């Protein structure tokens, strides 16, 4: 990610983020990490730290954590 499109944080912001793993991680290396970046929530695979990250608005992340997805 080299360009900043107004919603996605620049790669430098993701590289300097304070990534955290779930306290429920089993420690086997297959973890998901999250970080707050530029008012958004970024999610990445801990095994591919320099790889892509999914980025969500705070309300989208809260809906995901709360199981707030609606059926169509």
CNS distance restraints for C-alpha pairs under 8 A (distance, minus, plus):
assign (resid   1 and name CA) (resid  10 and name CA) 6.21 0.50 0.50
assign (resid   1 and name CA) (resid  11 and name CA) 5.18 0.50 0.50
assign (resid   1 and name CA) (resid  52 and name CA) 7.85 0.50 0.50
assign (resid   2 and name CA) (resid  10 and name CA) 6.02 0.50 0.50
assign (resid   2 and name CA) (resid  11 and name CA) 5.90 0.50 0.50
assign (resid   3 and name CA) (resid  10 and name CA) 6.31 0.50 0.50
assign (resid   4 and name CA) (resid   8 and name CA) 6.03 0.50 0.50
assign (resid   4 and name CA) (resid   9 and name CA) 6.11 0.50 0.50
assign (resid   4 and name CA) (resid  10 and name CA) 5.26 0.50 0.50
assign (resid   5 and name CA) (resid   9 and name CA) 7.94 0.50 0.50
assign (resid   8 and name CA) (resid  55 and name CA) 6.68 0.50 0.50
assign (resid   9 and name CA) (resid  13 and name CA) 6.05 0.50 0.50
assign (resid   9 and name CA) (resid  14 and name CA) 6.80 0.50 0.50
assign (resid   9 and name CA) (resid  37 and name CA) 6.88 0.50 0.50
assign (resid   9 and name CA) (resid  38 and name CA) 6.59 0.50 0.50
assign (resid  10 and name CA) (resid  14 and name CA) 6.72 0.50 0.50
assign (resid  11 and name CA) (resid  15 and name CA) 6.14 0.50 0.50
assign (resid  12 and name CA) (resid  16 and name CA) 6.21 0.50 0.50
assign (resid  13 and name CA) (resid  17 and name CA) 6.08 0.50 0.50
assign (resid  13 and name CA) (resid  37 and name CA) 6.74 0.50 0.50
assign (resid  13 and name CA) (resid  38 and name CA) 7.84 0.50 0.50
assign (resid  14 and name CA) (resid  37 and name CA) 6.92 0.50 0.50
assign (resid  14 and name CA) (resid  42 and name CA) 7.85 0.50 0.50
assign (resid  15 and name CA) (resid  50 and name CA) 7.62 0.50 0.50
assign (resid  17 and name CA) (resid  35 and name CA) 6.19 0.50 0.50
assign (resid  17 and name CA) (resid  36 and name CA) 7.24 0.50 0.50
assign (resid  17 and name CA) (resid  37 and name CA) 6.52 0.50 0.50
assign (resid  18 and name CA) (resid  35 and name CA) 5.73 0.50 0.50
assign (resid  18 and name CA) (resid  36 and name CA) 7.45 0.50 0.50
assign (resid  19 and name CA) (resid  33 and name CA) 5.85 0.50 0.50
assign (resid  19 and name CA) (resid  34 and name CA) 5.43 0.50 0.50
assign (resid  19 and name CA) (resid  35 and name CA) 4.73 0.50 0.50
assign (resid  20 and name CA) (resid  33 and name CA) 5.20 0.50 0.50
assign (resid  20 and name CA) (resid  34 and name CA) 5.39 0.50 0.50
assign (resid  20 and name CA) (resid  35 and name CA) 6.34 0.50 0.50
assign (resid  21 and name CA) (resid  25 and name CA) 6.92 0.50 0.50
assign (resid  21 and name CA) (resid  31 and name CA) 6.82 0.50 0.50
assign (resid  21 and name CA) (resid  32 and name CA) 6.24 0.50 0.50
assign (resid  21 and name CA) (resid  33 and name CA) 4.62 0.50 0.50
assign (resid  21 and name CA) (resid  34 and name CA) 6.63 0.50 0.50
assign (resid  22 and name CA) (resid  31 and name CA) 7.78 0.50 0.50
assign (resid  22 and name CA) (resid  32 and name CA) 7.31 0.50 0.50
assign (resid  22 and name CA) (resid  33 and name CA) 7.05 0.50 0.50
assign (resid  25 and name CA) (resid  31 and name CA) 6.22 0.50 0.50
assign (resid  26 and name CA) (resid  31 and name CA) 7.95 0.50 0.50
assign (resid  27 and name CA) (resid  31 and name CA) 7.66 0.50 0.50
assign (resid  29 and name CA) (resid  46 and name CA) 7.12 0.50 0.50
assign (resid  29 and name CA) (resid  47 and name CA) 6.67 0.50 0.50
assign (resid  30 and name CA) (resid  45 and name CA) 7.56 0.50 0.50
assign (resid  30 and name CA) (resid  46 and name CA) 6.81 0.50 0.50
assign (resid  30 and name CA) (resid  47 and name CA) 6.70 0.50 0.50
assign (resid  31 and name CA) (resid  45 and name CA) 6.24 0.50 0.50
assign (resid  31 and name CA) (resid  46 and name CA) 5.40 0.50 0.50
assign (resid  31 and name CA) (resid  47 and name CA) 7.40 0.50 0.50
assign (resid  32 and name CA) (resid  43 and name CA) 6.84 0.50 0.50
assign (resid  32 and name CA) (resid  44 and name CA) 5.79 0.50 0.50
assign (resid  32 and name CA) (resid  45 and name CA) 4.90 0.50 0.50
assign (resid  32 and name CA) (resid  46 and name CA) 5.66 0.50 0.50
assign (resid  33 and name CA) (resid  43 and name CA) 5.65 0.50 0.50
assign (resid  33 and name CA) (resid  44 and name CA) 5.38 0.50 0.50
assign (resid  33 and name CA) (resid  45 and name CA) 6.31 0.50 0.50
assign (resid  33 and name CA) (resid  46 and name CA) 6.00 0.50 0.50
assign (resid  34 and name CA) (resid  41 and name CA) 6.81 0.50 0.50
assign (resid  34 and name CA) (resid  42 and name CA) 5.53 0.50 0.50
assign (resid  34 and name CA) (resid  43 and name CA) 4.52 0.50 0.50
assign (resid  34 and name CA) (resid  44 and name CA) 6.57 0.50 0.50
assign (resid  35 and name CA) (resid  41 and name CA) 5.77 0.50 0.50
assign (resid  35 and name CA) (resid  42 and name CA) 5.24 0.50 0.50
assign (resid  35 and name CA) (resid  43 and name CA) 6.68 0.50 0.50
assign (resid  36 and name CA) (resid  40 and name CA) 5.71 0.50 0.50
assign (resid  36 and name CA) (resid  41 and name CA) 4.72 0.50 0.50
assign (resid  36 and name CA) (resid  42 and name CA) 6.28 0.50 0.50
assign (resid  37 and name CA) (resid  41 and name CA) 6.08 0.50 0.50
assign (resid  37 and name CA) (resid  42 and name CA) 6.65 0.50 0.50
assign (resid  39 and name CA) (resid  57 and name CA) 7.61 0.50 0.50
assign (resid  39 and name CA) (resid  58 and name CA) 7.50 0.50 0.50
assign (resid  40 and name CA) (resid  55 and name CA) 6.64 0.50 0.50
assign (resid  40 and name CA) (resid  56 and name CA) 5.82 0.50 0.50
assign (resid  40 and name CA) (resid  57 and name CA) 5.06 0.50 0.50
assign (resid  40 and name CA) (resid  58 and name CA) 5.89 0.50 0.50
assign (resid  41 and name CA) (resid  55 and name CA) 5.64 0.50 0.50
assign (resid  41 and name CA) (resid  56 and name CA) 5.14 0.50 0.50
assign (resid  41 and name CA) (resid  57 and name CA) 6.28 0.50 0.50
assign (resid  41 and name CA) (resid  58 and name CA) 6.28 0.50 0.50
assign (resid  41 and name CA) (resid  61 and name CA) 6.99 0.50 0.50
assign (resid  42 and name CA) (resid  53 and name CA) 6.07 0.50 0.50
assign (resid  42 and name CA) (resid  54 and name CA) 5.59 0.50 0.50
assign (resid  42 and name CA) (resid  55 and name CA) 4.40 0.50 0.50
assign (resid  42 and name CA) (resid  56 and name CA) 6.36 0.50 0.50
assign (resid  43 and name CA) (resid  53 and name CA) 5.35 0.50 0.50
assign (resid  43 and name CA) (resid  54 and name CA) 5.12 0.50 0.50
assign (resid  43 and name CA) (resid  55 and name CA) 6.36 0.50 0.50
assign (resid  44 and name CA) (resid  48 and name CA) 7.59 0.50 0.50
assign (resid  44 and name CA) (resid  49 and name CA) 6.95 0.50 0.50
assign (resid  44 and name CA) (resid  51 and name CA) 7.67 0.50 0.50
assign (resid  44 and name CA) (resid  52 and name CA) 6.76 0.50 0.50
assign (resid  44 and name CA) (resid  53 and name CA) 4.65 0.50 0.50
assign (resid  44 and name CA) (resid  54 and name CA) 6.46 0.50 0.50
assign (resid  45 and name CA) (resid  49 and name CA) 6.43 0.50 0.50
assign (resid  45 and name CA) (resid  51 and name CA) 7.86 0.50 0.50
assign (resid  45 and name CA) (resid  53 and name CA) 7.70 0.50 0.50
assign (resid  48 and name CA) (resid  52 and name CA) 7.99 0.50 0.50
assign (resid  56 and name CA) (resid  60 and name CA) 5.88 0.50 0.50
assign (resid  56 and name CA) (resid  61 and name CA) 5.98 0.50 0.50
assign (resid  57 and name CA) (resid  61 and name CA) 6.40 0.50 0.50
assign (resid  58 and name CA) (resid  62 and name CA) 6.21 0.50 0.50
assign (resid  59 and name CA) (resid  63 and name CA) 6.16 0.50 0.50
assign (resid  60 and name CA) (resid  64 and name CA) 6.26 0.50 0.50
assign (resid  61 and name CA) (resid  65 and name CA) 6.20 0.50 0.50
assign (resid  62 and name CA) (resid  66 and name CA) 5.95 0.50 0.50
assign (resid  62 and name CA) (resid  68 and name CA) 7.97 0.50 0.50
assign (resid  63 and name CA) (resid  67 and name CA) 5.89 0.50 0.50
assign (resid  63 and name CA) (resid  68 and name CA) 4.51 0.50 0.50
assign (resid  63 and name CA) (resid  69 and name CA) 6.57 0.50 0.50
assign (resid  64 and name CA) (resid  68 and name CA) 6.03 0.50 0.50
assign (resid  64 and name CA) (resid  69 and name CA) 6.85 0.50 0.50
